[in-house]
Amino acid sequence: MTGQKVWFITGAGRGIGSDLVTAALEAGHNVVATARDDVAVTAEVGFPCPSAPR
């Protein structure tokens, strides 16, 4: 077992949710981010989303 944390963050498409995602990723943690609009998460955080249109 490693000491790396995994964050499950809802509402990651904007506001404090996207801020939490960014902070957790910058700290080296793994993140599971959800939102009503998964494309919004990609736009806010900058990481690709598997269901985002190409």
mmCIF file of the N, C-alpha and C atoms, coordinates in Angstrom:
data_MODEL
# 
_entry.id   MODEL 
# 
loop_
_atom_site.group_PDB 
_atom_site.id 
_atom_site.type_symbol 
_atom_site.label_atom_id 
_atom_site.label_alt_id 
_atom_site.label_comp_id 
_atom_site.label_asym_id 
_atom_site.label_entity_id 
_atom_site.label_seq_id 
_atom_site.pdbx_PDB_ins_code 
_atom_site.Cartn_x 
_atom_site.Cartn_y 
_atom_site.Cartn_z 
_atom_site.occupancy 
_atom_site.B_iso_or_equiv 
_atom_site.pdbx_formal_charge 
_atom_site.auth_seq_id 
_atom_site.auth_comp_id 
_atom_site.auth_asym_id 
_atom_site.auth_atom_id 
_atom_site.pdbx_PDB_model_num 
ATOM 1   N N  . MET A 1 1  ? 0.848   -1.173 0.000   1.00 0.00 ? 1  MET A N  1 
ATOM 2   C CA . MET A 1 1  ? 0.000   0.000  0.000   1.00 0.00 ? 1  MET A CA 1 
ATOM 3   C C  . MET A 1 1  ? 0.896   1.240  0.000   1.00 0.00 ? 1  MET A C  1 
ATOM 4   N N  . THR A 1 2  ? 0.537   2.206  -0.833  1.00 0.00 ? 2  THR A N  1 
ATOM 5   C CA . THR A 1 2  ? 1.320   3.434  -0.917  1.00 0.00 ? 2  THR A CA 1 
ATOM 6   C C  . THR A 1 2  ? 0.674   4.531  -0.095  1.00 0.00 ? 2  THR A C  1 
ATOM 7   N N  . GLY A 1 3  ? 1.427   5.594  0.100   1.00 0.00 ? 3  GLY A N  1 
ATOM 8   C CA . GLY A 1 3  ? 0.908   6.728  0.849   1.00 0.00 ? 3  GLY A CA 1 
ATOM 9   C C  . GLY A 1 3  ? 0.183   7.728  -0.030  1.00 0.00 ? 3  GLY A C  1 
ATOM 10  N N  . GLN A 1 4  ? 0.025   7.420  -1.328  1.00 0.00 ? 4  GLN A N  1 
ATOM 11  C CA . GLN A 1 4  ? -0.625  8.357  -2.235  1.00 0.00 ? 4  GLN A CA 1 
ATOM 12  C C  . GLN A 1 4  ? -2.129  8.360  -2.002  1.00 0.00 ? 4  GLN A C  1 
ATOM 13  N N  . LYS A 1 5  ? -2.695  9.538  -1.952  1.00 0.00 ? 5  LYS A N  1 
ATOM 14  C CA . LYS A 1 5  ? -4.133  9.683  -1.709  1.00 0.00 ? 5  LYS A CA 1 
ATOM 15  C C  . LYS A 1 5  ? -4.902  9.712  -3.025  1.00 0.00 ? 5  LYS A C  1 
ATOM 16  N N  . VAL A 1 6  ? -6.145  9.271  -2.962  1.00 0.00 ? 6  VAL A N  1 
ATOM 17  C CA . VAL A 1 6  ? -7.062  9.359  -4.092  1.00 0.00 ? 6  VAL A CA 1 
ATOM 18  C C  . VAL A 1 6  ? -8.240  10.211 -3.650  1.00 0.00 ? 6  VAL A C  1 
ATOM 19  N N  . TRP A 1 7  ? -8.507  11.258 -4.402  1.00 0.00 ? 7  TRP A N  1 
ATOM 20  C CA . TRP A 1 7  ? -9.607  12.178 -4.104  1.00 0.00 ? 7  TRP A CA 1 
ATOM 21  C C  . TRP A 1 7  ? -10.767 11.879 -5.038  1.00 0.00 ? 7  TRP A C  1 
ATOM 22  N N  . PHE A 1 8  ? -11.982 11.849 -4.504  1.00 0.00 ? 8  PHE A N  1 
ATOM 23  C CA . PHE A 1 8  ? -13.200 11.759 -5.298  1.00 0.00 ? 8  PHE A CA 1 
ATOM 24  C C  . PHE A 1 8  ? -13.902 13.101 -5.135  1.00 0.00 ? 8  PHE A C  1 
ATOM 25  N N  . ILE A 1 9  ? -13.924 13.887 -6.216  1.00 0.00 ? 9  ILE A N  1 
ATOM 26  C CA . ILE A 1 9  ? -14.436 15.260 -6.140  1.00 0.00 ? 9  ILE A CA 1 
ATOM 27  C C  . ILE A 1 9  ? -15.632 15.407 -7.066  1.00 0.00 ? 9  ILE A C  1 
ATOM 28  N N  . THR A 1 10 ? -16.767 15.797 -6.493  1.00 0.00 ? 10 THR A N  1 
ATOM 29  C CA . THR A 1 10 ? -17.960 16.065 -7.293  1.00 0.00 ? 10 THR A CA 1 
ATOM 30  C C  . THR A 1 10 ? -18.045 17.569 -7.551  1.00 0.00 ? 10 THR A C  1 
ATOM 31  N N  . GLY A 1 11 ? -18.721 17.931 -8.612  1.00 0.00 ? 11 GLY A N  1 
ATOM 32  C CA . GLY A 1 11 ? -18.849 19.350 -8.948  1.00 0.00 ? 11 GLY A CA 1 
ATOM 33  C C  . GLY A 1 11 ? -17.540 19.943 -9.433  1.00 0.00 ? 11 GLY A C  1 
ATOM 34  N N  . ALA A 1 12 ? -16.749 19.138 -10.140 1.00 0.00 ? 12 ALA A N  1 
ATOM 35  C CA . ALA A 1 12 ? -15.414 19.568 -10.549 1.00 0.00 ? 12 ALA A CA 1 
ATOM 36  C C  . ALA A 1 12 ? -15.401 20.436 -11.798 1.00 0.00 ? 12 ALA A C  1 
ATOM 37  N N  . GLY A 1 13 ? -16.555 20.738 -12.344 1.00 0.00 ? 13 GLY A N  1 
ATOM 38  C CA . GLY A 1 13 ? -16.626 21.527 -13.567 1.00 0.00 ? 13 GLY A CA 1 
ATOM 39  C C  . GLY A 1 13 ? -16.462 23.019 -13.373 1.00 0.00 ? 13 GLY A C  1 
ATOM 40  N N  . ARG A 1 14 ? -16.532 23.467 -12.117 1.00 0.00 ? 14 ARG A N  1 
ATOM 41  C CA . ARG A 1 14 ? -16.391 24.913 -11.864 1.00 0.00 ? 14 ARG A CA 1 
ATOM 42  C C  . ARG A 1 14 ? -16.212 25.161 -10.370 1.00 0.00 ? 14 ARG A C  1 
ATOM 43  N N  . GLY A 1 15 ? -15.869 26.371 -10.054 1.00 0.00 ? 15 GLY A N  1 
ATOM 44  C CA . GLY A 1 15 ? -15.795 26.819 -8.661  1.00 0.00 ? 15 GLY A CA 1 
ATOM 45  C C  . GLY A 1 15 ? -14.823 26.053 -7.785  1.00 0.00 ? 15 GLY A C  1 
ATOM 46  N N  . ILE A 1 16 ? -15.247 25.824 -6.546  1.00 0.00 ? 16 ILE A N  1 
ATOM 47  C CA . ILE A 1 16 ? -14.364 25.189 -5.577  1.00 0.00 ? 16 ILE A CA 1 
ATOM 48  C C  . ILE A 1 16 ? -14.014 23.749 -5.985  1.00 0.00 ? 16 ILE A C  1 
ATOM 49  N N  . GLY A 1 17 ? -14.928 23.084 -6.697  1.00 0.00 ? 17 GLY A N  1 
ATOM 50  C CA . GLY A 1 17 ? -14.635 21.729 -7.160  1.00 0.00 ? 17 GLY A CA 1 
ATOM 51  C C  . GLY A 1 17 ? -13.433 21.685 -8.075  1.00 0.00 ? 17 GLY A C  1 
ATOM 52  N N  . SER A 1 18 ? -13.370 22.588 -9.048  1.00 0.00 ? 18 SER A N  1 
ATOM 53  C CA . SER A 1 18 ? -12.216 22.612 -9.955  1.00 0.00 ? 18 SER A CA 1 
ATOM 54  C C  . SER A 1 18 ? -10.954 23.058 -9.230  1.00 0.00 ? 18 SER A C  1 
ATOM 55  N N  . ASP A 1 19 ? -11.101 23.947 -8.250  1.00 0.00 ? 19 ASP A N  1 
ATOM 56  C CA . ASP A 1 19 ? -9.940  24.365 -7.454  1.00 0.00 ? 19 ASP A CA 1 
ATOM 57  C C  . ASP A 1 19 ? -9.378  23.192 -6.647  1.00 0.00 ? 19 ASP A C  1 
ATOM 58  N N  . LEU A 1 20 ? -10.264 22.374 -6.088  1.00 0.00 ? 20 LEU A N  1 
ATOM 59  C CA . LEU A 1 20 ? -9.823  21.199 -5.332  1.00 0.00 ? 20 LEU A CA 1 
ATOM 60  C C  . LEU A 1 20 ? -9.115  20.193 -6.238  1.00 0.00 ? 20 LEU A C  1 
ATOM 61  N N  . VAL A 1 21 ? -9.655  19.986 -7.438  1.00 0.00 ? 21 VAL A N  1 
ATOM 62  C CA . VAL A 1 21 ? -9.017  19.074 -8.395  1.00 0.00 ? 21 VAL A CA 1 
ATOM 63  C C  . VAL A 1 21 ? -7.602  19.550 -8.702  1.00 0.00 ? 21 VAL A C  1 
ATOM 64  N N  . THR A 1 22 ? -7.462  20.815 -9.029  1.00 0.00 ? 22 THR A N  1 
ATOM 65  C CA . THR A 1 22 ? -6.150  21.369 -9.367  1.00 0.00 ? 22 THR A CA 1 
ATOM 66  C C  . THR A 1 22 ? -5.176  21.235 -8.202  1.00 0.00 ? 22 THR A C  1 
ATOM 67  N N  . ALA A 1 23 ? -5.620  21.566 -7.004  1.00 0.00 ? 23 ALA A N  1 
ATOM 68  C CA . ALA A 1 23 ? -4.749  21.484 -5.828  1.00 0.00 ? 23 ALA A CA 1 
ATOM 69  C C  . ALA A 1 23 ? -4.310  20.044 -5.545  1.00 0.00 ? 23 ALA A C  1 
ATOM 70  N N  . ALA A 1 24 ? -5.243  19.104 -5.652  1.00 0.00 ? 24 ALA A N  1 
ATOM 71  C CA . ALA A 1 24 ? -4.907  17.702 -5.386  1.00 0.00 ? 24 ALA A CA 1 
ATOM 72  C C  . ALA A 1 24 ? -3.932  17.170 -6.427  1.00 0.00 ? 24 ALA A C  1 
ATOM 73  N N  . LEU A 1 25 ? -4.144  17.503 -7.697  1.00 0.00 ? 25 LEU A N  1 
ATOM 74  C CA . LEU A 1 25 ? -3.228  17.055 -8.744  1.00 0.00 ? 25 LEU A CA 1 
ATOM 75  C C  . LEU A 1 25 ? -1.846  17.661 -8.573  1.00 0.00 ? 25 LEU A C  1 
ATOM 76  N N  . GLU A 1 26 ? -1.792  18.948 -8.246  1.00 0.00 ? 26 GLU A N  1 
ATOM 77  C CA . GLU A 1 26 ? -0.502  19.610 -8.037  1.00 0.00 ? 26 GLU A CA 1 
ATOM 78  C C  . GLU A 1 26 ? 0.242   19.018 -6.849  1.00 0.00 ? 26 GLU A C  1 
ATOM 79  N N  . ALA A 1 27 ? -0.498  18.474 -5.877  1.00 0.00 ? 27 ALA A N  1 
ATOM 80  C CA . ALA A 1 27 ? 0.128   17.841 -4.709  1.00 0.00 ? 27 ALA A CA 1 
ATOM 81  C C  . ALA A 1 27 ? 0.565   16.405 -5.006  1.00 0.00 ? 27 ALA A C  1 
ATOM 82  N N  . GLY A 1 28 ? 0.278   15.918 -6.232  1.00 0.00 ? 28 GLY A N  1 
ATOM 83  C CA . GLY A 1 28 ? 0.702   14.592 -6.623  1.00 0.00 ? 28 GLY A CA 1 
ATOM 84  C C  . GLY A 1 28 ? -0.269  13.480 -6.307  1.00 0.00 ? 28 GLY A C  1 
ATOM 85  N N  . HIS A 1 29 ? -1.505  13.836 -5.968  1.00 0.00 ? 29 HIS A N  1 
ATOM 86  C CA . HIS A 1 29 ? -2.514  12.839 -5.645  1.00 0.00 ? 29 HIS A CA 1 
ATOM 87  C C  . HIS A 1 29 ? -3.267  12.409 -6.902  1.00 0.00 ? 29 HIS A C  1 
ATOM 88  N N  . ASN A 1 30 ? -3.926  11.269 -6.823  1.00 0.00 ? 30 ASN A N  1 
ATOM 89  C CA . ASN A 1 30 ? -4.822  10.829 -7.891  1.00 0.00 ? 30 ASN A CA 1 
ATOM 90  C C  . ASN A 1 30 ? -6.194  11.439 -7.648  1.00 0.00 ? 30 ASN A C  1 
ATOM 91  N N  . VAL A 1 31 ? -6.899  11.733 -8.746  1.00 0.00 ? 31 VAL A N  1 
ATOM 92  C CA . VAL A 1 31 ? -8.205  12.389 -8.624  1.00 0.00 ? 31 VAL A CA 1 
ATOM 93  C C  . VAL A 1 31 ? -9.227  11.697 -9.508  1.00 0.00 ? 31 VAL A C  1 
ATOM 94  N N  . VAL A 1 32 ? -10.395 11.450 -8.949  1.00 0.00 ? 32 VAL A N  1 
ATOM 95  C CA . VAL A 1 32 ? -11.576 11.049 -9.705  1.00 0.00 ? 32 VAL A CA 1 
ATOM 96  C C  . VAL A 1 32 ? -12.505 12.249 -9.636  1.00 0.00 ? 32 VAL A C  1 
ATOM 97  N N  . ALA A 1 33 ? -12.723 12.908 -10.781 1.00 0.00 ? 33 ALA A N  1 
ATOM 98  C CA . ALA A 1 33 ? -13.509 14.141 -10.811 1.00 0.00 ? 33 ALA A CA 1 
ATOM 99  C C  . ALA A 1 33 ? -14.803 13.923 -11.580 1.00 0.00 ? 33 ALA A C  1 
ATOM 100 N N  . THR A 1 34 ? -15.910 14.367 -11.005 1.00 0.00 ? 34 THR A N  1 
ATOM 101 C CA . THR A 1 34 ? -17.200 14.251 -11.681 1.00 0.00 ? 34 THR A CA 1 
ATOM 102 C C  . THR A 1 34 ? -17.884 15.619 -11.740 1.00 0.00 ? 34 THR A C  1 
ATOM 103 N N  . ALA A 1 35 ? -18.772 15.740 -12.710 1.00 0.00 ? 35 ALA A N  1 
ATOM 104 C CA . ALA A 1 35 ? -19.572 16.952 -12.854 1.00 0.00 ? 35 ALA A CA 1 
ATOM 105 C C  . ALA A 1 35 ? -20.749 16.623 -13.749 1.00 0.00 ? 35 ALA A C  1 
ATOM 106 N N  . ARG A 1 36 ? -21.703 17.510 -13.821 1.00 0.00 ? 36 ARG A N  1 
ATOM 107 C CA . ARG A 1 36 ? -22.843 17.301 -14.717 1.00 0.00 ? 36 ARG A CA 1 
ATOM 108 C C  . ARG A 1 36 ? -22.392 17.298 -16.165 1.00 0.00 ? 36 ARG A C  1 
ATOM 109 N N  . ASP A 1 37 ? -21.380 18.110 -16.463 1.00 0.00 ? 37 ASP A N  1 
ATOM 110 C CA . ASP A 1 37 ? -20.859 18.233 -17.829 1.00 0.00 ? 37 ASP A CA 1 
ATOM 111 C C  . ASP A 1 37 ? -19.379 17.860 -17.813 1.00 0.00 ? 37 ASP A C  1 
ATOM 112 N N  . ASP A 1 38 ? -19.045 16.648 -18.266 1.00 0.00 ? 38 ASP A N  1 
ATOM 113 C CA . ASP A 1 38 ? -17.659 16.194 -18.206 1.00 0.00 ? 38 ASP A CA 1 
ATOM 114 C C  . ASP A 1 38 ? -16.720 17.028 -19.077 1.00 0.00 ? 38 ASP A C  1 
ATOM 115 N N  . VAL A 1 39 ? -17.251 17.634 -20.123 1.00 0.00 ? 39 VAL A N  1 
ATOM 116 C CA . VAL A 1 39 ? -16.430 18.500 -20.960 1.00 0.00 ? 39 VAL A CA 1 
ATOM 117 C C  . VAL A 1 39 ? -16.004 19.744 -20.175 1.00 0.00 ? 39 VAL A C  1 
ATOM 118 N N  . ALA A 1 40 ? -16.849 20.208 -19.260 1.00 0.00 ? 40 ALA A N  1 
ATOM 119 C CA . ALA A 1 40 ? -16.511 21.359 -18.424 1.00 0.00 ? 40 ALA A CA 1 
ATOM 120 C C  . ALA A 1 40 ? -15.325 21.037 -17.521 1.00 0.00 ? 40 ALA A C  1 
ATOM 121 N N  . VAL A 1 41 ? -15.250 19.796 -17.041 1.00 0.00 ? 41 VAL A N  1 
ATOM 122 C CA . VAL A 1 41 ? -14.110 19.402 -16.213 1.00 0.00 ? 41 VAL A CA 1 
ATOM 123 C C  . VAL A 1 41 ? -12.828 19.494 -17.029 1.00 0.00 ? 41 VAL A C  1 
ATOM 124 N N  . THR A 1 42 ? -12.870 18.989 -18.258 1.00 0.00 ? 42 THR A N  1 
ATOM 125 C CA . THR A 1 42 ? -11.703 19.060 -19.129 1.00 0.00 ? 42 THR A CA 1 
ATOM 126 C C  . THR A 1 42 ? -11.302 20.509 -19.380 1.00 0.00 ? 42 THR A C  1 
ATOM 127 N N  . ALA A 1 43 ? -12.282 21.364 -19.624 1.00 0.00 ? 43 ALA A N  1 
ATOM 128 C CA . ALA A 1 43 ? -11.987 22.779 -19.882 1.00 0.00 ? 43 ALA A CA 1 
ATOM 129 C C  . ALA A 1 43 ? -11.386 23.459 -18.655 1.00 0.00 ? 43 ALA A C  1 
ATOM 130 N N  . GLU A 1 44 ? -11.879 23.141 -17.470 1.00 0.00 ? 44 GLU A N  1 
ATOM 131 C CA . GLU A 1 44 ? -11.393 23.763 -16.234 1.00 0.00 ? 44 GLU A CA 1 
ATOM 132 C C  . GLU A 1 44 ? -10.022 23.251 -15.826 1.00 0.00 ? 44 GLU A C  1 
ATOM 133 N N  . VAL A 1 45 ? -9.857  21.933 -15.878 1.00 0.00 ? 45 VAL A N  1 
ATOM 134 C CA . VAL A 1 45 ? -8.655  21.312 -15.329 1.00 0.00 ? 45 VAL A CA 1 
ATOM 135 C C  . VAL A 1 45 ? -7.583  21.129 -16.391 1.00 0.00 ? 45 VAL A C  1 
ATOM 136 N N  . GLY A 1 46 ? -7.990  20.896 -17.636 1.00 0.00 ? 46 GLY A N  1 
ATOM 137 C CA . GLY A 1 46 ? -7.028  20.757 -18.708 1.00 0.00 ? 46 GLY A CA 1 
ATOM 138 C C  . GLY A 1 46 ? -6.555  19.349 -18.982 1.00 0.00 ? 46 GLY A C  1 
ATOM 139 N N  . PHE A 1 47 ? -7.195  18.356 -18.409 1.00 0.00 ? 47 PHE A N  1 
ATOM 140 C CA . PHE A 1 47 ? -6.837  16.968 -18.678 1.00 0.00 ? 47 PHE A CA 1 
ATOM 141 C C  . PHE A 1 47 ? -7.906  16.364 -19.568 1.00 0.00 ? 47 PHE A C  1 
ATOM 142 N N  . PRO A 1 48 ? -7.520  15.468 -20.475 1.00 0.00 ? 48 PRO A N  1 
ATOM 143 C CA . PRO A 1 48 ? -8.507  14.889 -21.378 1.00 0.00 ? 48 PRO A CA 1 
ATOM 144 C C  . PRO A 1 48 ? -9.542  14.034 -20.655 1.00 0.00 ? 48 PRO A C  1 
ATOM 145 N N  . CYS A 1 49 ? -10.711 14.050 -21.195 1.00 0.00 ? 49 CYS A N  1 
ATOM 146 C CA . CYS A 1 49 ? -11.830 13.268 -20.670 1.00 0.00 ? 49 CYS A CA 1 
ATOM 147 C C  . CYS A 1 49 ? -12.186 12.208 -21.712 1.00 0.00 ? 49 CYS A C  1 
ATOM 148 N N  . PRO A 1 50 ? -12.276 10.939 -21.322 1.00 0.00 ? 50 PRO A N  1 
ATOM 149 C CA . PRO A 1 50 ? -12.549 9.898  -22.299 1.00 0.00 ? 50 PRO A CA 1 
ATOM 150 C C  . PRO A 1 50 ? -13.836 10.101 -23.100 1.00 0.00 ? 50 PRO A C  1 
ATOM 151 N N  . SER A 1 51 ? -14.840 10.749 -22.522 1.00 0.00 ? 51 SER A N  1 
ATOM 152 C CA . SER A 1 51 ? -16.101 10.920 -23.243 1.00 0.00 ? 51 SER A CA 1 
ATOM 153 C C  . SER A 1 51 ? -16.212 12.280 -23.941 1.00 0.00 ? 51 SER A C  1 
ATOM 154 N N  . ALA A 1 52 ? -15.169 13.081 -23.900 1.00 0.00 ? 52 ALA A N  1 
ATOM 155 C CA . ALA A 1 52 ? -15.211 14.390 -24.553 1.00 0.00 ? 52 ALA A CA 1 
ATOM 156 C C  . ALA A 1 52 ? -15.190 14.215 -26.080 1.00 0.00 ? 52 ALA A C  1 
ATOM 157 N N  . PRO A 1 53 ? -15.950 15.047 -26.799 1.00 0.00 ? 53 PRO A N  1 
ATOM 158 C CA . PRO A 1 53 ? -15.932 14.946 -28.263 1.00 0.00 ? 53 PRO A CA 1 
ATOM 159 C C  . PRO A 1 53 ? -14.545 15.275 -28.809 1.00 0.00 ? 53 PRO A C  1 
ATOM 160 N N  . ARG A 1 54 ? -14.213 14.603 -29.864 1.00 0.00 ? 54 ARG A N  1 
ATOM 161 C CA . ARG A 1 54 ? -12.877 14.801 -30.456 1.00 0.00 ? 54 ARG A CA 1 
ATOM 162 C C  . ARG A 1 54 ? -12.968 15.611 -31.721 1.00 0.00 ? 54 ARG A C  1 
# 
